[in-house]
């Protein structure tokens, strides 16, 4: 059984002989199963960077990949995904323990609300990048912009 081919940009199914995607027009390159990143579209790479709790792994892989080295949009989302994870770690490792020493009910609310806000940011960004929309989160987006501009191409 032949393996079905999909566009590297938009993900639409391709015919066996298609050199260009009939939907978006992007030229298709032969796939190399040994190189996972060669088959990964820009959109899918950005989506992977926002998977809650584990998106930092693909974000680091994207930042170290030669395929995305010159793609400022993908690099921005990789950095922003990393910074969301750092925000989660700050809440989980520092804010939560500080508030545990106070009264039980008020001490639980603030860390839980902050954790919920970080989780909501992950979900919003997943939806935005899945729909090819660029969105810069307050503070984290500015940090990501600075990080991308500091990268040498």
N, C-alpha and C positions, 0 to 999 in steps of 0.2 A: 504494500500500500504506500503510495507516494505521500510525502509530507506536504501539508498545505503551507503556502507562503503567504505572508502578510506584509503590508507596507511598513517600512521602518519608521515612517513619520506619523501616519494617521491610524495605522492598525487595520485598515480594510484588507479583505482577502484579495490576493492577486492570482492571476492565471499563471500557468507554468512558464510561459514565454514572455511575460510582462517585464520590460526593462524600466518602465515608468509606471507609477501608480495611476490607474484610471480615475481615481477620486481626487487626489491632491496634486498629482503631476510630479512628485519627487522621484528622481532617478533612484533605482534600486541597485544595491551592490550585492554581489554574491555573498552568501553567508558562510561564515567559518565557525563551525560548532565549537571549536576550541577557544574562540574569543567571544565570550558572552556579551561584552560591551558593543561589539560590532553590530549585533542584531538589535540593540536597544535604542528605541527612538528617544528624542529629546524629551518628549512628553512623559514617556514611561519612566525615564531617569528622574525627572522632577517629582513624579508621583511617589516613587520609592523613597525619596528623601523625607517624606512627611508621614510615613507609617508610624503610628504612636509606639513609643518605647524602643523600637528597633530601627527607625529610619536613620539613625546616626551611622549605622554600618554602611548602607548604600551611599549615604552622603559622603563619607570618607572615601569610598571606592570611586565615586564620581569625581571628587576633587583630585584623586591621584591618577585618573584615567587620561590617557593621551587624546582619546576621542573627543572629550568635552573641554579640553584645555583652553580653546579659544572661544567657547560658547558662553558668553557673559550671562545669559539668561539661566542656563542650567547651573552654572557656578553660583549665581545669586541664590537660587532655591536650595542648593546643597548647603551653603553657609546658613541660610535662614532656618533650614531644617535642623542643622546642628545647634543653632542658638536656641531654638525652641526646646531641644533636649536639655541643654545647659540650664535653661529656666526651670525645667522640671526637676533637674537634680538639685538646684538651689532650694526649691520649695521642699523637696523630699528630705534632703540631707541637713539643711540649716533652719529653714522656717518652721517645719513641723516639730523638730526637737525643742526649739525655743518655746513654742506655745504649749507643749505637753506638760511643762512644769506649772502652768497656771491652773485655774479652775477647769474642771473637766469639760463642761459644755462649751463655754466661749473659746476655750483653748483648742477645740476640735474644729470649729467653724471656719476660722480664717485659713488654716492650711488646706482644708477640703475645698474651699472656694477657689483658692489659688491653683490647686491641682486641677479642678474643674475648668478653670480659665485656660490653663495650658493645654488640656485635652481638647477643649473647644477650638483653640488655635490650630492644633494638628488637624482636626476634622475640617475646619473652614479651608485651610490650605490644601488639603487633599481634594476637596471639591473644586476649588479655584484652579489648581494646576491641571486637574483632570479635564476641565473645560477650557484649557489653554488661556486662562486669565492670569495676568500678573497682579499680585497684591503684595504690598509691603506692609508688614506688621509694624505697629509703632515701636520704636526703639530697636527691635530686632532687625527690622528691614533696613534701618540706617546702618547698623553694624554690618549687615551682610553686604550692603552697597560698598562700604569702606573696604571690607575684606576683598571683594572682587576687584576693586580698583587698585589694590595693593599687589595683586597677583601679577607676575611677569609672564608674558605670553611668548 
